Amino acid sequence: KVNQKFIFLIQHMEGQAKKALQVFPSNKKGYILALNRLKYMFGQRSQISQAYISKLTRGKTISNDDDKALMEYYYTISDCVVTLNQLNYVYDRHSTDVLRKAIRRLPSKLHNRWAEYCFQIRKFKEPSLTDLESWLQERILASNEGYLPAKQELKKRVNTGSEEKWVGKSSFIKPTCILCEENH
């Protein structure tokens, strides 16, 4: 069984980590030595936390209409919070500097909503990455709410030279006003 664990471990490594393990035999002793080497070479807690924080705070700002990037950013925040919890790095999880840098990457349409949420939180405590994670999770779940108007296909006629084609474009369709029949 240990042999299978060692083979599984090797299969899921790449680069320098894989090279570091190839010297060990695929038995119980080799497996233990391999784990110790991985921990020694790649398991520095401070470097791990800094890598997660760097991934969280560096990068471009998410545009207002990029729901996919916002979801990926939520996963980045969540991964960072989980890792900082596992490493028991409470200070980094509650760092105002890290939080500010993380907020800068949010779409501008969410900045005021976050500020309003922070105003409520500050009545009891200082906001943290954990608060940002749960707040953003709610925003993402709300954006997928089933009671929102469904995205529908808008079609427009495009002249391609020799013929006209109908081209679809996804967007929200505003309901037509009952009084004047305009979309507003």
URUR-V32934 format. One record per residue. N is the residue number from 1. RES is the residue in three letters. PHI is phi in whole degrees, -180 to 180 (999 if undefined). NEAR is the number of other C-alpha atoms within 12 Angstrom. Layout:
BEGIN
n->N res->RES phi->PHI near->NEAR
n->N res->RES phi->PHI near->NEAR
END
This chain:
BEGIN
n->1 res->LYS phi->999 near->11
n->2 res->VAL phi->-64 near->17
n->3 res->ASN phi->-58 near->18
n->4 res->GLN phi->-65 near->15
n->5 res->LYS phi->-62 near->19
n->6 res->PHE phi->-65 near->27
n->7 res->ILE phi->-62 near->23
n->8 res->PHE phi->-61 near->16
n->9 res->LEU phi->-62 near->25
n->10 res->ILE phi->-61 near->28
n->11 res->GLN phi->-63 near->16
n->12 res->HIS phi->-100 near->13
n->13 res->MET phi->-105 near->19
n->14 res->GLU phi->-150 near->13
n->15 res->GLY phi->62 near->12
n->16 res->GLN phi->-62 near->14
n->17 res->ALA phi->-63 near->24
n->18 res->LYS phi->-67 near->24
n->19 res->LYS phi->-62 near->17
n->20 res->ALA phi->-66 near->24
n->21 res->LEU phi->-101 near->31
n->22 res->GLN phi->-65 near->24
n->23 res->VAL phi->-76 near->16
n->24 res->PHE phi->-85 near->25
n->25 res->PRO phi->-72 near->18
n->26 res->SER phi->-87 near->23
n->27 res->ASN phi->-132 near->18
n->28 res->LYS phi->-60 near->18
n->29 res->LYS phi->-65 near->15
n->30 res->GLY phi->-62 near->25
n->31 res->TYR phi->-63 near->27
n->32 res->ILE phi->-65 near->21
n->33 res->LEU phi->-63 near->21
n->34 res->ALA phi->-64 near->32
n->35 res->LEU phi->-62 near->25
n->36 res->ASN phi->-63 near->18
n->37 res->ARG phi->-66 near->23
n->38 res->LEU phi->-60 near->24
n->39 res->LYS phi->-64 near->17
n->40 res->TYR phi->-66 near->14
n->41 res->MET phi->-82 near->19
n->42 res->PHE phi->-125 near->19
n->43 res->GLY phi->-105 near->17
n->44 res->GLN phi->-72 near->15
n->45 res->ARG phi->-59 near->20
n->46 res->SER phi->-67 near->19
n->47 res->GLN phi->-69 near->17
n->48 res->ILE phi->-64 near->23
n->49 res->SER phi->-64 near->29
n->50 res->GLN phi->-65 near->22
n->51 res->ALA phi->-65 near->21
n->52 res->TYR phi->-68 near->30
n->53 res->ILE phi->-67 near->34
n->54 res->SER phi->-63 near->21
n->55 res->LYS phi->-63 near->25
n->56 res->LEU phi->-72 near->36
n->57 res->THR phi->-97 near->27
n->58 res->ARG phi->-104 near->22
n->59 res->GLY phi->132 near->18
n->60 res->LYS phi->-80 near->18
n->61 res->THR phi->-71 near->24
n->62 res->ILE phi->-79 near->27
n->63 res->SER phi->-73 near->18
n->64 res->ASN phi->-61 near->16
n->65 res->ASP phi->-106 near->18
n->66 res->ASP phi->-100 near->18
n->67 res->ASP phi->-65 near->21
n->68 res->LYS phi->-65 near->16
n->69 res->ALA phi->-65 near->21
n->70 res->LEU phi->-65 near->31
n->71 res->MET phi->-64 near->25
n->72 res->GLU phi->-62 near->21
n->73 res->TYR phi->-66 near->34
n->74 res->TYR phi->-59 near->34
n->75 res->TYR phi->-63 near->23
n->76 res->THR phi->-63 near->30
n->77 res->ILE phi->-62 near->38
n->78 res->SER phi->-62 near->29
n->79 res->ASP phi->-60 near->25
n->80 res->CYS phi->-64 near->36
n->81 res->VAL phi->-62 near->34
n->82 res->VAL phi->-62 near->23
n->83 res->THR phi->-64 near->27
n->84 res->LEU phi->-63 near->29
n->85 res->ASN phi->-65 near->21
n->86 res->GLN phi->-64 near->15
n->87 res->LEU phi->-82 near->22
n->88 res->ASN phi->61 near->17
n->89 res->TYR phi->-96 near->24
n->90 res->VAL phi->-64 near->19
n->91 res->TYR phi->-59 near->19
n->92 res->ASP phi->-64 near->29
n->93 res->ARG phi->-67 near->37
n->94 res->HIS phi->-105 near->24
n->95 res->SER phi->-67 near->21
n->96 res->THR phi->-69 near->19
n->97 res->ASP phi->-65 near->18
n->98 res->VAL phi->-63 near->31
n->99 res->LEU phi->-62 near->32
n->100 res->ARG phi->-60 near->25
n->101 res->LYS phi->-65 near->24
n->102 res->ALA phi->-68 near->39
n->103 res->ILE phi->-64 near->39
n->104 res->ARG phi->-57 near->25
n->105 res->ARG phi->-83 near->30
n->106 res->LEU phi->-68 near->38
n->107 res->PRO phi->-60 near->26
n->108 res->SER phi->-60 near->19
n->109 res->LYS phi->-65 near->20
n->110 res->LEU phi->-97 near->25
n->111 res->HIS phi->-59 near->23
n->112 res->ASN phi->-67 near->15
n->113 res->ARG phi->-65 near->20
n->114 res->TRP phi->-66 near->30
n->115 res->ALA phi->-61 near->19
n->116 res->GLU phi->-64 near->15
n->117 res->TYR phi->-64 near->23
n->118 res->CYS phi->-62 near->24
n->119 res->PHE phi->-58 near->15
n->120 res->GLN phi->-71 near->15
n->121 res->ILE phi->-64 near->18
n->122 res->ARG phi->-63 near->14
n->123 res->LYS phi->-67 near->11
n->124 res->PHE phi->-119 near->9
n->125 res->LYS phi->-165 near->12
n->126 res->GLU phi->-85 near->20
n->127 res->PRO phi->-66 near->30
n->128 res->SER phi->-138 near->31
n->129 res->LEU phi->-60 near->40
n->130 res->THR phi->-63 near->31
n->131 res->ASP phi->-66 near->29
n->132 res->LEU phi->-61 near->40
n->133 res->GLU phi->-61 near->32
n->134 res->SER phi->-69 near->21
n->135 res->TRP phi->-63 near->28
n->136 res->LEU phi->-68 near->33
n->137 res->GLN phi->-59 near->23
n->138 res->GLU phi->-63 near->19
n->139 res->ARG phi->-62 near->24
n->140 res->ILE phi->-68 near->23
n->141 res->LEU phi->-63 near->18
n->142 res->ALA phi->-65 near->14
n->143 res->SER phi->-69 near->21
n->144 res->ASN phi->-101 near->17
n->145 res->GLU phi->-60 near->12
n->146 res->GLY phi->-69 near->10
n->147 res->TYR phi->-88 near->10
n->148 res->LEU phi->-74 near->14
n->149 res->PRO phi->-60 near->14
n->150 res->ALA phi->-72 near->16
n->151 res->LYS phi->-71 near->17
n->152 res->GLN phi->-125 near->15
n->153 res->GLU phi->-87 near->14
n->154 res->LEU phi->-97 near->15
n->155 res->LYS phi->-120 near->14
n->156 res->LYS phi->-136 near->13
n->157 res->ARG phi->-87 near->13
n->158 res->VAL phi->-123 near->13
n->159 res->ASN phi->-89 near->11
n->160 res->THR phi->-97 near->10
n->161 res->GLY phi->109 near->7
n->162 res->SER phi->-89 near->7
n->163 res->GLU phi->-153 near->9
n->164 res->GLU phi->-102 near->11
n->165 res->LYS phi->-127 near->13
n->166 res->TRP phi->-98 near->14
n->167 res->VAL phi->-116 near->14
n->168 res->GLY phi->-90 near->14
n->169 res->LYS phi->-144 near->14
n->170 res->SER phi->-80 near->13
n->171 res->SER phi->-170 near->14
n->172 res->PHE phi->-80 near->15
n->173 res->ILE phi->-97 near->18
n->174 res->LYS phi->-77 near->16
n->175 res->PRO phi->-66 near->15
n->176 res->THR phi->-78 near->11
n->177 res->CYS phi->-67 near->10
n->178 res->ILE phi->-68 near->9
n->179 res->LEU phi->-82 near->9
n->180 res->CYS phi->-117 near->9
n->181 res->GLU phi->63 near->10
n->182 res->GLU phi->-104 near->11
n->183 res->ASN phi->-94 near->12
n->184 res->HIS phi->-152 near->11
END
